[in-house]
Amino acid sequence: MAQQNKLMVSLVGTGSQVFLLAPGDPVGTITMMGELAANVMVSAVMAGCVSDPSPAIFCIATDVWSLHTRAPST
């Protein structure tokens, strides 16, 4: 988590304003996302959602188990 936050701070310093995150910690990531939102920066999450409420504009995730159980058998 600390490494991800350090990278985000570095990217903010280079002028980045939009972030797509793969959260390793669904609760801890919200803190950094809140700081980004407070500075009018946009964030979204992929490969897993963060806890609600969240400043993420959207979340892209797949329920792999559900897909597996619905897959046609061969």
N, C-alpha and C positions, 0 to 999 in steps of 0.2 A: 504494500500500500504506500509506504513512504517513497519508494522508488517511482511509482506512478505519479504521485503528487509532485515530486521533484521535477520529473519530465514535463508535467503540465505547466508548472511555474516557468520553466525554461521556454516552453512554446509560447506562453503568454508574453514573455519578454521579447520574442521575435515578431510579435504582432498578430499571432493566430487568434481568431475570434470564434471559431466553430470547432467542436470536439466530438468525436465518436469514440466512446469508451467501451471496453470489455471489462466490466467490474469484477475484480477478484473478491471484493467484500461488498455485498449488496447494501449494507448499512453505512460503512465507512466512506464509500464513494460519494454519498450524498453531500457530505461536508464540502468536498472540493467542488462539486457541481453547484452547490449553493453560493460559494465564493465566485465562481464563474458567472452565474446568473446575476449576482449583485453588481458585477462589472459589465453588464449588458453583453455577455458572451453566451453562445448557444451550445448546449450539450445534448447528446442522445446516447443511448446505450445499445450494445449489440451482444449477442451470445449469452444473454442472461440479463434479467431486469434488476433494478434496484428496488429497495423498499419504498412503499408509498407513505406519505406524499413525496414527490420527487420533482426537481426542476427540469427533468429530461423532457424534451419535446416529443420523443417517441422511444419505444423499446422494440428491438427485433430479437426474438428468441424462438427456439424450436423445442418442442417437447419430444425429445428423441425417443423416450419410452413409448409414448402414444403412437408415434410413427411406426415403431417396431411392431407393436401389437396389432396395428391395422394393415401392415404390409401383407400382400398376397403370399401365400405359401407356395413353394415350388416343389 
